[in-house]
């Protein structure tokens, strides 16, 4: 099972992969960071983020999407819950 730190690190990698201009934001990403307000992800980027998270962490959002999560912490919690 992955640790919170490993998931956060993976999310940082995904963020830079889907939008290289977010490299500086990724360096300061914390669990309290808000996906839209702090990171500045647009709807298309959120879609790419969902796809990349599903592939990297082998989880499925089903009817949920990253837009259902407001913070990085909520996203990490969901990923870890799916890993149980």
PDB file with SEQRES, HELIX, SHEET and CRYST1 records, atoms N, CA, C and O in Angstrom:
SEQRES   1 A   84  UNK UNK UNK UNK UNK UNK UNK UNK UNK UNK UNK UNK UNK          
SEQRES   2 A   84  UNK UNK UNK UNK UNK UNK UNK UNK UNK UNK UNK UNK UNK          
SEQRES   3 A   84  UNK UNK UNK UNK UNK UNK UNK UNK UNK UNK UNK UNK UNK          
SEQRES   4 A   84  UNK UNK UNK UNK UNK UNK UNK UNK UNK UNK UNK UNK UNK          
SEQRES   5 A   84  UNK UNK UNK UNK UNK UNK UNK UNK UNK UNK UNK UNK UNK          
SEQRES   6 A   84  UNK UNK UNK UNK UNK UNK UNK UNK UNK UNK UNK UNK UNK          
SEQRES   7 A   84  UNK UNK UNK UNK UNK UNK                                      
HELIX    1 AA1 UNK A    4  UNK A   18  1                                  15    
HELIX    2 AA2 UNK A   20  UNK A   22  5                                   3    
HELIX    3 AA3 UNK A   23  UNK A   27  1                                   5    
HELIX    4 AA4 UNK A   43  UNK A   57  1                                  15    
HELIX    5 AA5 UNK A   66  UNK A   68  5                                   3    
HELIX    6 AA6 UNK A   72  UNK A   83  1                                  12    
CRYST1    1.000    1.000    1.000  90.00  90.00  90.00 P 1           1          
ATOM      1  N   UNK A   1       0.837  -1.186   0.000  1.00  0.00           N  
ATOM      2  CA  UNK A   1       0.000   0.000   0.000  1.00  0.00           C  
ATOM      3  C   UNK A   1       0.882   1.249   0.000  1.00  0.00           C  
ATOM      4  O   UNK A   1       1.913   1.305   0.670  1.00  0.00           O  
ATOM      5  N   UNK A   2       0.453   2.232  -0.758  1.00  0.00           N  
ATOM      6  CA  UNK A   2       1.217   3.465  -0.874  1.00  0.00           C  
ATOM      7  C   UNK A   2       1.046   4.349   0.352  1.00  0.00           C  
ATOM      8  O   UNK A   2       0.016   4.304   1.025  1.00  0.00           O  
ATOM      9  N   UNK A   3       2.060   5.150   0.633  1.00  0.00           N  
ATOM     10  CA  UNK A   3       1.958   6.120   1.719  1.00  0.00           C  
ATOM     11  C   UNK A   3       1.367   7.421   1.166  1.00  0.00           C  
ATOM     12  O   UNK A   3       1.299   7.625  -0.046  1.00  0.00           O  
ATOM     13  N   UNK A   4       0.950   8.282   2.069  1.00  0.00           N  
ATOM     14  CA  UNK A   4       0.418   9.590   1.658  1.00  0.00           C  
ATOM     15  C   UNK A   4       1.479  10.364   0.874  1.00  0.00           C  
ATOM     16  O   UNK A   4       1.167  11.033  -0.112  1.00  0.00           O  
ATOM     17  N   UNK A   5       2.733  10.269   1.319  1.00  0.00           N  
ATOM     18  CA  UNK A   5       3.829  10.978   0.663  1.00  0.00           C  
ATOM     19  C   UNK A   5       4.050  10.474  -0.762  1.00  0.00           C  
ATOM     20  O   UNK A   5       4.324  11.255  -1.673  1.00  0.00           O  
ATOM     21  N   UNK A   6       3.928   9.158  -0.942  1.00  0.00           N  
ATOM     22  CA  UNK A   6       4.100   8.580  -2.277  1.00  0.00           C  
ATOM     23  C   UNK A   6       2.980   9.036  -3.216  1.00  0.00           C  
ATOM     24  O   UNK A   6       3.225   9.327  -4.387  1.00  0.00           O  
ATOM     25  N   UNK A   7       1.761   9.095  -2.702  1.00  0.00           N  
ATOM     26  CA  UNK A   7       0.643   9.546  -3.525  1.00  0.00           C  
ATOM     27  C   UNK A   7       0.815  11.025  -3.868  1.00  0.00           C  
ATOM     28  O   UNK A   7       0.598  11.424  -5.012  1.00  0.00           O  
ATOM     29  N   UNK A   8       1.201  11.839  -2.888  1.00  0.00           N  
ATOM     30  CA  UNK A   8       1.429  13.263  -3.142  1.00  0.00           C  
ATOM     31  C   UNK A   8       2.521  13.459  -4.180  1.00  0.00           C  
ATOM     32  O   UNK A   8       2.388  14.296  -5.072  1.00  0.00           O  
ATOM     33  N   UNK A   9       3.589  12.698  -4.071  1.00  0.00           N  
ATOM     34  CA  UNK A   9       4.670  12.771  -5.043  1.00  0.00           C  
ATOM     35  C   UNK A   9       4.178  12.394  -6.437  1.00  0.00           C  
ATOM     36  O   UNK A   9       4.528  13.037  -7.427  1.00  0.00           O  
ATOM     37  N   UNK A  10       3.362  11.345  -6.500  1.00  0.00           N  
ATOM     38  CA  UNK A  10       2.791  10.923  -7.777  1.00  0.00           C  
ATOM     39  C   UNK A  10       1.886  11.989  -8.373  1.00  0.00           C  
ATOM     40  O   UNK A  10       1.894  12.206  -9.585  1.00  0.00           O  
ATOM     41  N   UNK A  11       1.107  12.656  -7.529  1.00  0.00           N  
ATOM     42  CA  UNK A  11       0.236  13.728  -8.014  1.00  0.00           C  
ATOM     43  C   UNK A  11       1.049  14.899  -8.564  1.00  0.00           C  
ATOM     44  O   UNK A  11       0.669  15.520  -9.557  1.00  0.00           O  
ATOM     45  N   UNK A  12       2.166  15.191  -7.910  1.00  0.00           N  
ATOM     46  CA  UNK A  12       3.057  16.252  -8.410  1.00  0.00           C  
ATOM     47  C   UNK A  12       3.587  15.887  -9.799  1.00  0.00           C  
ATOM     48  O   UNK A  12       3.613  16.728 -10.697  1.00  0.00           O  
ATOM     49  N   UNK A  13       4.006  14.641  -9.969  1.00  0.00           N  
ATOM     50  CA  UNK A  13       4.504  14.176 -11.274  1.00  0.00           C  
ATOM     51  C   UNK A  13       3.419  14.289 -12.346  1.00  0.00           C  
ATOM     52  O   UNK A  13       3.679  14.742 -13.460  1.00  0.00           O  
ATOM     53  N   UNK A  14       2.214  13.877 -12.000  1.00  0.00           N  
ATOM     54  CA  UNK A  14       1.101  13.945 -12.943  1.00  0.00           C  
ATOM     55  C   UNK A  14       0.817  15.385 -13.323  1.00  0.00           C  
ATOM     56  O   UNK A  14       0.610  15.688 -14.498  1.00  0.00           O  
ATOM     57  N   UNK A  15       0.806  16.267 -12.348  1.00  0.00           N  
ATOM     58  CA  UNK A  15       0.514  17.679 -12.603  1.00  0.00           C  
ATOM     59  C   UNK A  15       1.478  18.270 -13.620  1.00  0.00           C  
ATOM     60  O   UNK A  15       1.061  18.969 -14.543  1.00  0.00           O  
ATOM     61  N   UNK A  16       2.759  17.993 -13.453  1.00  0.00           N  
ATOM     62  CA  UNK A  16       3.769  18.510 -14.384  1.00  0.00           C  
ATOM     63  C   UNK A  16       3.652  17.832 -15.747  1.00  0.00           C  
ATOM     64  O   UNK A  16       3.886  18.463 -16.778  1.00  0.00           O  
ATOM     65  N   UNK A  17       3.291  16.552 -15.752  1.00  0.00           N  
ATOM     66  CA  UNK A  17       3.142  15.834 -17.009  1.00  0.00           C  
ATOM     67  C   UNK A  17       1.997  16.426 -17.841  1.00  0.00           C  
ATOM     68  O   UNK A  17       2.144  16.624 -19.047  1.00  0.00           O  
ATOM     69  N   UNK A  18       0.860  16.707 -17.198  1.00  0.00           N  
ATOM     70  CA  UNK A  18      -0.284  17.205 -17.966  1.00  0.00           C  
ATOM     71  C   UNK A  18      -0.177  18.693 -18.284  1.00  0.00           C  
ATOM     72  O   UNK A  18      -0.796  19.174 -19.233  1.00  0.00           O  
ATOM     73  N   UNK A  19       0.613  19.426 -17.485  1.00  0.00           N  
ATOM     74  CA  UNK A  19       0.782  20.861 -17.741  1.00  0.00           C  
ATOM     75  C   UNK A  19       2.153  21.300 -17.248  1.00  0.00           C  
ATOM     76  O   UNK A  19       2.307  21.682 -16.089  1.00  0.00           O  
ATOM     77  N   UNK A  20       3.157  21.244 -18.134  1.00  0.00           N  
ATOM     78  CA  UNK A  20       4.526  21.588 -17.726  1.00  0.00           C  
ATOM     79  C   UNK A  20       4.662  22.998 -17.126  1.00  0.00           C  
ATOM     80  O   UNK A  20       5.609  23.261 -16.384  1.00  0.00           O  
ATOM     81  N   UNK A  21       3.737  23.893 -17.436  1.00  0.00           N  
ATOM     82  CA  UNK A  21       3.814  25.245 -16.866  1.00  0.00           C  
ATOM     83  C   UNK A  21       3.504  25.245 -15.365  1.00  0.00           C  
ATOM     84  O   UNK A  21       3.701  26.260 -14.697  1.00  0.00           O  
ATOM     85  N   UNK A  22       3.026  24.127 -14.835  1.00  0.00           N  
ATOM     86  CA  UNK A  22       2.692  24.019 -13.406  1.00  0.00           C  
ATOM     87  C   UNK A  22       3.850  23.464 -12.574  1.00  0.00           C  
ATOM     88  O   UNK A  22       3.652  23.078 -11.422  1.00  0.00           O  
ATOM     89  N   UNK A  23       5.045  23.424 -13.144  1.00  0.00           N  
ATOM     90  CA  UNK A  23       6.190  22.847 -12.430  1.00  0.00           C  
ATOM     91  C   UNK A  23       6.463  23.563 -11.106  1.00  0.00           C  
ATOM     92  O   UNK A  23       6.708  22.909 -10.093  1.00  0.00           O  
ATOM     93  N   UNK A  24       6.422  24.889 -11.104  1.00  0.00           N  
ATOM     94  CA  UNK A  24       6.666  25.636  -9.869  1.00  0.00           C  
ATOM     95  C   UNK A  24       5.559  25.392  -8.853  1.00  0.00           C  
ATOM     96  O   UNK A  24       5.822  25.272  -7.656  1.00  0.00           O  
ATOM     97  N   UNK A  25       4.324  25.318  -9.329  1.00  0.00           N  
ATOM     98  CA  UNK A  25       3.189  25.032  -8.445  1.00  0.00           C  
ATOM     99  C   UNK A  25       3.362  23.649  -7.817  1.00  0.00           C  
ATOM    100  O   UNK A  25       3.108  23.471  -6.625  1.00  0.00           O  
ATOM    101  N   UNK A  26       3.790  22.679  -8.607  1.00  0.00           N  
ATOM    102  CA  UNK A  26       3.963  21.313  -8.116  1.00  0.00           C  
ATOM    103  C   UNK A  26       4.988  21.250  -6.989  1.00  0.00           C  
ATOM    104  O   UNK A  26       4.852  20.446  -6.067  1.00  0.00           O  
ATOM    105  N   UNK A  27       6.002  22.086  -7.060  1.00  0.00           N  
ATOM    106  CA  UNK A  27       7.041  22.074  -6.017  1.00  0.00           C  
ATOM    107  C   UNK A  27       6.485  22.477  -4.657  1.00  0.00           C  
ATOM    108  O   UNK A  27       6.987  22.031  -3.625  1.00  0.00           O  
ATOM    109  N   UNK A  28       5.455  23.314  -4.649  1.00  0.00           N  
ATOM    110  CA  UNK A  28       4.897  23.800  -3.386  1.00  0.00           C  
ATOM    111  C   UNK A  28       3.553  23.160  -3.058  1.00  0.00           C  
ATOM    112  O   UNK A  28       2.861  23.601  -2.141  1.00  0.00           O  
ATOM    113  N   UNK A  29       3.186  22.132  -3.799  1.00  0.00           N  
ATOM    114  CA  UNK A  29       1.906  21.459  -3.611  1.00  0.00           C  
ATOM    115  C   UNK A  29       1.839  20.807  -2.235  1.00  0.00           C  
ATOM    116  O   UNK A  29       2.758  20.097  -1.829  1.00  0.00           O  
ATOM    117  N   UNK A  30       0.749  21.054  -1.527  1.00  0.00           N  
ATOM    118  CA  UNK A  30       0.522  20.426  -0.224  1.00  0.00           C  
ATOM    119  C   UNK A  30      -0.870  19.801  -0.238  1.00  0.00           C  
ATOM    120  O   UNK A  30      -1.636  19.982  -1.184  1.00  0.00           O  
ATOM    121  N   UNK A  31      -1.177  19.079   0.806  1.00  0.00           N  
ATOM    122  CA  UNK A  31      -2.493  18.466   0.898  1.00  0.00           C  
ATOM    123  C   UNK A  31      -3.594  19.516   0.997  1.00  0.00           C  
ATOM    124  O   UNK A  31      -4.738  19.251   0.628  1.00  0.00           O  
ATOM    125  N   UNK A  32      -3.260  20.692   1.486  1.00  0.00           N  
ATOM    126  CA  UNK A  32      -4.250  21.755   1.624  1.00  0.00           C  
ATOM    127  C   UNK A  32      -4.478  22.510   0.309  1.00  0.00           C  
ATOM    128  O   UNK A  32      -5.417  23.300   0.213  1.00  0.00           O  
ATOM    129  N   UNK A  33      -3.645  22.281  -0.693  1.00  0.00           N  
ATOM    130  CA  UNK A  33      -3.790  22.970  -1.979  1.00  0.00           C  
ATOM    131  C   UNK A  33      -5.143  22.629  -2.594  1.00  0.00           C  
ATOM    132  O   UNK A  33      -5.566  21.473  -2.612  1.00  0.00           O  
ATOM    133  N   UNK A  34      -5.811  23.673  -3.099  1.00  0.00           N  
ATOM    134  CA  UNK A  34      -7.094  23.477  -3.769  1.00  0.00           C  
ATOM    135  C   UNK A  34      -6.838  23.293  -5.263  1.00  0.00           C  
ATOM    136  O   UNK A  34      -6.038  24.011  -5.863  1.00  0.00           O  
ATOM    137  N   UNK A  35      -7.523  22.329  -5.844  1.00  0.00           N  
ATOM    138  CA  UNK A  35      -7.260  21.947  -7.233  1.00  0.00           C  
ATOM    139  C   UNK A  35      -7.506  23.074  -8.220  1.00  0.00           C  
ATOM    140  O   UNK A  35      -6.691  23.297  -9.115  1.00  0.00           O  
ATOM    141  N   UNK A  36      -8.599  23.778  -8.077  1.00  0.00           N  
ATOM    142  CA  UNK A  36      -8.920  24.835  -9.038  1.00  0.00           C  
ATOM    143  C   UNK A  36      -8.335  26.173  -8.604  1.00  0.00           C  
ATOM    144  O   UNK A  36      -7.632  26.823  -9.377  1.00  0.00           O  
ATOM    145  N   UNK A  37      -8.616  26.583  -7.385  1.00  0.00           N  
ATOM    146  CA  UNK A  37      -8.212  27.908  -6.926  1.00  0.00           C  
ATOM    147  C   UNK A  37      -6.700  28.076  -6.790  1.00  0.00           C  
ATOM    148  O   UNK A  37      -6.148  29.082  -7.234  1.00  0.00           O  
ATOM    149  N   UNK A  38      -6.029  27.099  -6.181  1.00  0.00           N  
ATOM    150  CA  UNK A  38      -4.590  27.236  -5.928  1.00  0.00           C  
ATOM    151  C   UNK A  38      -3.731  26.729  -7.084  1.00  0.00           C  
ATOM    152  O   UNK A  38      -2.727  27.348  -7.435  1.00  0.00           O  
ATOM    153  N   UNK A  39      -4.123  25.618  -7.666  1.00  0.00           N  
ATOM    154  CA  UNK A  39      -3.323  25.025  -8.739  1.00  0.00           C  
ATOM    155  C   UNK A  39      -3.694  25.632 -10.085  1.00  0.00           C  
ATOM    156  O   UNK A  39      -2.861  25.711 -10.989  1.00  0.00           O  
ATOM    157  N   UNK A  40      -4.948  26.062 -10.215  1.00  0.00           N  
ATOM    158  CA  UNK A  40      -5.377  26.712 -11.452  1.00  0.00           C  
ATOM    159  C   UNK A  40      -5.709  25.749 -12.574  1.00  0.00           C  
ATOM    160  O   UNK A  40      -5.505  26.065 -13.746  1.00  0.00           O  
ATOM    161  N   UNK A  41      -6.219  24.578 -12.227  1.00  0.00           N  
ATOM    162  CA  UNK A  41      -6.563  23.606 -13.259  1.00  0.00           C  
ATOM    163  C   UNK A  41      -7.892  23.968 -13.919  1.00  0.00           C  
ATOM    164  O   UNK A  41      -8.883  24.245 -13.243  1.00  0.00           O  
ATOM    165  N   UNK A  42      -7.892  23.959 -15.233  1.00  0.00           N  
ATOM    166  CA  UNK A  42      -9.120  24.184 -16.002  1.00  0.00           C  
ATOM    167  C   UNK A  42      -9.825  22.840 -16.172  1.00  0.00           C  
ATOM    168  O   UNK A  42      -9.272  21.797 -15.821  1.00  0.00           O  
ATOM    169  N   UNK A  43     -11.041  22.863 -16.709  1.00  0.00           N  
ATOM    170  CA  UNK A  43     -11.822  21.629 -16.817  1.00  0.00           C  
ATOM    171  C   UNK A  43     -11.133  20.560 -17.665  1.00  0.00           C  
ATOM    172  O   UNK A  43     -11.200  19.374 -17.340  1.00  0.00           O  
ATOM    173  N   UNK A  44     -10.479  20.968 -18.741  1.00  0.00           N  
ATOM    174  CA  UNK A  44      -9.769  19.986 -19.581  1.00  0.00           C  
ATOM    175  C   UNK A  44      -8.608  19.375 -18.800  1.00  0.00           C  
ATOM    176  O   UNK A  44      -8.378  18.167 -18.871  1.00  0.00           O  
ATOM    177  N   UNK A  45      -7.890  20.191 -18.069  1.00  0.00           N  
ATOM    178  CA  UNK A  45      -6.780  19.687 -17.252  1.00  0.00           C  
ATOM    179  C   UNK A  45      -7.285  18.749 -16.169  1.00  0.00           C  
ATOM    180  O   UNK A  45      -6.626  17.760 -15.847  1.00  0.00           O  
ATOM    181  N   UNK A  46      -8.451  19.051 -15.603  1.00  0.00           N  
ATOM    182  CA  UNK A  46      -9.034  18.159 -14.599  1.00  0.00           C  
ATOM    183  C   UNK A  46      -9.353  16.803 -15.199  1.00  0.00           C  
ATOM    184  O   UNK A  46      -9.152  15.773 -14.555  1.00  0.00           O  
ATOM    185  N   UNK A  47      -9.844  16.798 -16.421  1.00  0.00           N  
ATOM    186  CA  UNK A  47     -10.139  15.540 -17.108  1.00  0.00           C  
ATOM    187  C   UNK A  47      -8.861  14.721 -17.310  1.00  0.00           C  
ATOM    188  O   UNK A  47      -8.837  13.520 -17.040  1.00  0.00           O  
ATOM    189  N   UNK A  48      -7.805  15.378 -17.784  1.00  0.00           N  
ATOM    190  CA  UNK A  48      -6.521  14.689 -17.956  1.00  0.00           C  
ATOM    191  C   UNK A  48      -5.987  14.191 -16.617  1.00  0.00           C  
ATOM    192  O   UNK A  48      -5.388  13.119 -16.537  1.00  0.00           O  
ATOM    193  N   UNK A  49      -6.208  14.977 -15.573  1.00  0.00           N  
ATOM    194  CA  UNK A  49      -5.759  14.587 -14.240  1.00  0.00           C  
ATOM    195  C   UNK A  49      -6.463  13.305 -13.795  1.00  0.00           C  
ATOM    196  O   UNK A  49      -5.818  12.399 -13.267  1.00  0.00           O  
ATOM    197  N   UNK A  50      -7.769  13.222 -14.002  1.00  0.00           N  
ATOM    198  CA  UNK A  50      -8.531  12.019 -13.644  1.00  0.00           C  
ATOM    199  C   UNK A  50      -7.976  10.802 -14.371  1.00  0.00           C  
ATOM    200  O   UNK A  50      -7.733   9.763 -13.756  1.00  0.00           O  
ATOM    201  N   UNK A  51      -7.776  10.931 -15.678  1.00  0.00           N  
ATOM    202  CA  UNK A  51      -7.275   9.811 -16.479  1.00  0.00           C  
ATOM    203  C   UNK A  51      -5.896   9.366 -15.992  1.00  0.00           C  
ATOM    204  O   UNK A  51      -5.638   8.173 -15.839  1.00  0.00           O  
ATOM    205  N   UNK A  52      -5.021  10.333 -15.753  1.00  0.00           N  
ATOM    206  CA  UNK A  52      -3.658  10.011 -15.309  1.00  0.00           C  
ATOM    207  C   UNK A  52      -3.660   9.372 -13.920  1.00  0.00           C  
ATOM    208  O   UNK A  52      -2.893   8.443 -13.665  1.00  0.00           O  
ATOM    209  N   UNK A  53      -4.520   9.863 -13.020  1.00  0.00           N  
ATOM    210  CA  UNK A  53      -4.609   9.276 -11.676  1.00  0.00           C  
ATOM    211  C   UNK A  53      -5.099   7.836 -11.766  1.00  0.00           C  
ATOM    212  O   UNK A  53      -4.568   6.948 -11.099  1.00  0.00           O  
ATOM    213  N   UNK A  54      -6.118   7.613 -12.597  1.00  0.00           N  
ATOM    214  CA  UNK A  54      -6.642   6.249 -12.741  1.00  0.00           C  
ATOM    215  C   UNK A  54      -5.560   5.300 -13.238  1.00  0.00           C  
ATOM    216  O   UNK A  54      -5.449   4.175 -12.751  1.00  0.00           O  
ATOM    217  N   UNK A  55      -4.768   5.744 -14.199  1.00  0.00           N  
ATOM    218  CA  UNK A  55      -3.712   4.890 -14.747  1.00  0.00           C  
ATOM    219  C   UNK A  55      -2.577   4.677 -13.757  1.00  0.00           C  
ATOM    220  O   UNK A  55      -2.124   3.549 -13.562  1.00  0.00           O  
ATOM    221  N   UNK A  56      -2.117   5.755 -13.134  1.00  0.00           N  
ATOM    222  CA  UNK A  56      -0.950   5.656 -12.254  1.00  0.00           C  
ATOM    223  C   UNK A  56      -1.242   4.870 -10.980  1.00  0.00           C  
ATOM    224  O   UNK A  56      -0.420   4.071 -10.531  1.00  0.00           O  
ATOM    225  N   UNK A  57      -2.420   5.102 -10.402  1.00  0.00           N  
ATOM    226  CA  UNK A  57      -2.722   4.503  -9.107  1.00  0.00           C  
ATOM    227  C   UNK A  57      -3.692   3.323  -9.199  1.00  0.00           C  
ATOM    228  O   UNK A  57      -4.092   2.764  -8.178  1.00  0.00           O  
ATOM    229  N   UNK A  58      -4.068   2.949 -10.423  1.00  0.00           N  
ATOM    230  CA  UNK A  58      -4.956   1.815 -10.645  1.00  0.00           C  
ATOM    231  C   UNK A  58      -6.256   1.943  -9.837  1.00  0.00           C  
ATOM    232  O   UNK A  58      -6.670   1.017  -9.139  1.00  0.00           O  
ATOM    233  N   UNK A  59      -6.879   3.115  -9.955  1.00  0.00           N  
ATOM    234  CA  UNK A  59      -8.167   3.370  -9.313  1.00  0.00           C  
ATOM    235  C   UNK A  59      -9.155   3.809 -10.386  1.00  0.00           C  
ATOM    236  O   UNK A  59      -8.766   4.214 -11.482  1.00  0.00           O  
ATOM    237  N   UNK A  60     -10.422   3.724 -10.056  1.00  0.00           N  
ATOM    238  CA  UNK A  60     -11.450   4.199 -10.971  1.00  0.00           C  
ATOM    239  C   UNK A  60     -12.322   5.202 -10.247  1.00  0.00           C  
ATOM    240  O   UNK A  60     -12.746   4.973  -9.115  1.00  0.00           O  
ATOM    241  N   UNK A  61     -12.581   6.304 -10.904  1.00  0.00           N  
ATOM    242  CA  UNK A  61     -13.427   7.329 -10.316  1.00  0.00           C  
ATOM    243  C   UNK A  61     -14.908   7.044 -10.576  1.00  0.00           C  
ATOM    244  O   UNK A  61     -15.772   7.575  -9.878  1.00  0.00           O  
ATOM    245  N   UNK A  62     -15.201   6.215 -11.568  1.00  0.00           N  
ATOM    246  CA  UNK A  62     -16.593   5.900 -11.871  1.00  0.00           C  
ATOM    247  C   UNK A  62     -17.382   7.166 -12.138  1.00  0.00           C  
ATOM    248  O   UNK A  62     -17.044   7.941 -13.033  1.00  0.00           O  
ATOM    249  N   UNK A  63     -18.434   7.372 -11.361  1.00  0.00           N  
ATOM    250  CA  UNK A  63     -19.262   8.567 -11.515  1.00  0.00           C  
ATOM    251  C   UNK A  63     -18.621   9.794 -10.892  1.00  0.00           C  
ATOM    252  O   UNK A  63     -19.072  10.916 -11.121  1.00  0.00           O  
ATOM    253  N   UNK A  64     -17.583   9.590 -10.113  1.00  0.00           N  
ATOM    254  CA  UNK A  64     -16.880  10.705  -9.495  1.00  0.00           C  
ATOM    255  C   UNK A  64     -15.840  11.247 -10.466  1.00  0.00           C  
ATOM    256  O   UNK A  64     -15.410  10.552 -11.387  1.00  0.00           O  
ATOM    257  N   UNK A  65     -15.454  12.457 -10.254  1.00  0.00           N  
ATOM    258  CA  UNK A  65     -14.367  13.054 -11.011  1.00  0.00           C  
ATOM    259  C   UNK A  65     -13.559  13.899 -10.066  1.00  0.00           C  
ATOM    260  O   UNK A  65     -13.979  14.140  -8.934  1.00  0.00           O  
ATOM    261  N   UNK A  66     -12.421  14.349 -10.502  1.00  0.00           N  
ATOM    262  CA  UNK A  66     -11.600  15.181  -9.627  1.00  0.00           C  
ATOM    263  C   UNK A  66     -12.358  16.441  -9.251  1.00  0.00           C  
ATOM    264  O   UNK A  66     -12.119  17.015  -8.188  1.00  0.00           O  
ATOM    265  N   UNK A  67     -13.280  16.883 -10.120  1.00  0.00           N  
ATOM    266  CA  UNK A  67     -14.053  18.073  -9.775  1.00  0.00           C  
ATOM    267  C   UNK A  67     -14.920  17.845  -8.533  1.00  0.00           C  
ATOM    268  O   UNK A  67     -15.403  18.810  -7.940  1.00  0.00           O  
ATOM    269  N   UNK A  68     -15.123  16.602  -8.137  1.00  0.00           N  
ATOM    270  CA  UNK A  68     -15.841  16.301  -6.899  1.00  0.00           C  
ATOM    271  C   UNK A  68     -14.951  16.465  -5.669  1.00  0.00           C  
ATOM    272  O   UNK A  68     -15.430  16.409  -4.536  1.00  0.00           O  
ATOM    273  N   UNK A  69     -13.684  16.664  -5.895  1.00  0.00           N  
ATOM    274  CA  UNK A  69     -12.727  16.876  -4.816  1.00  0.00           C  
ATOM    275  C   UNK A  69     -12.223  18.308  -4.899  1.00  0.00           C  
ATOM    276  O   UNK A  69     -11.883  18.797  -5.977  1.00  0.00           O  
ATOM    277  N   UNK A  70     -12.179  18.967  -3.770  1.00  0.00           N  
ATOM    278  CA  UNK A  70     -11.744  20.370  -3.752  1.00  0.00           C  
ATOM    279  C   UNK A  70     -10.258  20.520  -3.436  1.00  0.00           C  
ATOM    280  O   UNK A  70      -9.614  21.465  -3.890  1.00  0.00           O  
ATOM    281  N   UNK A  71      -9.718  19.585  -2.657  1.00  0.00           N  
ATOM    282  CA  UNK A  71      -8.326  19.708  -2.231  1.00  0.00           C  
ATOM    283  C   UNK A  71      -7.508  18.478  -2.630  1.00  0.00           C  
ATOM    284  O   UNK A  71      -8.051  17.425  -2.964  1.00  0.00           O  
ATOM    285  N   UNK A  72      -6.213  18.645  -2.585  1.00  0.00           N  
ATOM    286  CA  UNK A  72      -5.302  17.529  -2.835  1.00  0.00           C  
ATOM    287  C   UNK A  72      -5.521  16.455  -1.772  1.00  0.00           C  
ATOM    288  O   UNK A  72      -5.462  15.264  -2.077  1.00  0.00           O  
ATOM    289  N   UNK A  73      -5.771  16.864  -0.526  1.00  0.00           N  
ATOM    290  CA  UNK A  73      -6.007  15.909   0.563  1.00  0.00           C  
ATOM    291  C   UNK A  73      -7.186  15.004   0.249  1.00  0.00           C  
ATOM    292  O   UNK A  73      -7.096  13.792   0.444  1.00  0.00           O  
ATOM    293  N   UNK A  74      -8.290  15.562  -0.233  1.00  0.00           N  
ATOM    294  CA  UNK A  74      -9.459  14.744  -0.565  1.00  0.00           C  
ATOM    295  C   UNK A  74      -9.124  13.744  -1.674  1.00  0.00           C  
ATOM    296  O   UNK A  74      -9.596  12.608  -1.653  1.00  0.00           O  
ATOM    297  N   UNK A  75      -8.327  14.162  -2.621  1.00  0.00           N  
ATOM    298  CA  UNK A  75      -7.925  13.291  -3.716  1.00  0.00           C  
ATOM    299  C   UNK A  75      -7.043  12.152  -3.192  1.00  0.00           C  
ATOM    300  O   UNK A  75      -7.241  10.993  -3.557  1.00  0.00           O  
ATOM    301  N   UNK A  76      -6.080  12.483  -2.344  1.00  0.00           N  
ATOM    302  CA  UNK A  76      -5.200  11.473  -1.745  1.00  0.00           C  
ATOM    303  C   UNK A  76      -6.021  10.482  -0.923  1.00  0.00           C  
ATOM    304  O   UNK A  76      -5.817   9.272  -1.019  1.00  0.00           O  
ATOM    305  N   UNK A  77      -6.952  10.998  -0.111  1.00  0.00           N  
ATOM    306  CA  UNK A  77      -7.790  10.127   0.712  1.00  0.00           C  
ATOM    307  C   UNK A  77      -8.544   9.123  -0.159  1.00  0.00           C  
ATOM    308  O   UNK A  77      -8.628   7.942   0.178  1.00  0.00           O  
ATOM    309  N   UNK A  78      -9.088   9.594  -1.272  1.00  0.00           N  
ATOM    310  CA  UNK A  78      -9.847   8.713  -2.157  1.00  0.00           C  
ATOM    311  C   UNK A  78      -8.945   7.637  -2.755  1.00  0.00           C  
ATOM    312  O   UNK A  78      -9.308   6.461  -2.785  1.00  0.00           O  
ATOM    313  N   UNK A  79      -7.775   8.039  -3.229  1.00  0.00           N  
ATOM    314  CA  UNK A  79      -6.841   7.089  -3.820  1.00  0.00           C  
ATOM    315  C   UNK A  79      -6.450   6.025  -2.797  1.00  0.00           C  
ATOM    316  O   UNK A  79      -6.429   4.837  -3.118  1.00  0.00           O  
ATOM    317  N   UNK A  80      -6.141   6.440  -1.572  1.00  0.00           N  
ATOM    318  CA  UNK A  80      -5.751   5.483  -0.544  1.00  0.00           C  
ATOM    319  C   UNK A  80      -6.902   4.581  -0.143  1.00  0.00           C  
ATOM    320  O   UNK A  80      -6.693   3.395   0.113  1.00  0.00           O  
ATOM    321  N   UNK A  81      -8.122   5.121  -0.082  1.00  0.00           N  
ATOM    322  CA  UNK A  81      -9.292   4.290   0.229  1.00  0.00           C  
ATOM    323  C   UNK A  81      -9.500   3.218  -0.834  1.00  0.00           C  
ATOM    324  O   UNK A  81      -9.895   2.097  -0.514  1.00  0.00           O  
ATOM    325  N   UNK A  82      -9.241   3.549  -2.075  1.00  0.00           N  
ATOM    326  CA  UNK A  82      -9.413   2.577  -3.170  1.00  0.00           C  
ATOM    327  C   UNK A  82      -8.347   1.492  -3.120  1.00  0.00           C  
ATOM    328  O   UNK A  82      -8.556   0.400  -3.648  1.00  0.00           O  
ATOM    329  N   UNK A  83      -7.215   1.772  -2.499  1.00  0.00           N  
ATOM    330  CA  UNK A  83      -6.111   0.819  -2.434  1.00  0.00           C  
ATOM    331  C   UNK A  83      -6.310  -0.233  -1.345  1.00  0.00           C  
ATOM    332  O   UNK A  83      -5.585  -1.228  -1.305  1.00  0.00           O  
ATOM    333  N   UNK A  84      -7.279  -0.022  -0.472  1.00  0.00           N  
ATOM    334  CA  UNK A  84      -7.494  -0.948   0.659  1.00  0.00           C  
ATOM    335  C   UNK A  84      -8.102  -2.239   0.193  1.00  0.00           C  
ATOM    336  O   UNK A  84      -8.352  -3.132   1.003  1.00  0.00           O  
TER     337      UNK A  84                                                      
END                                                                             
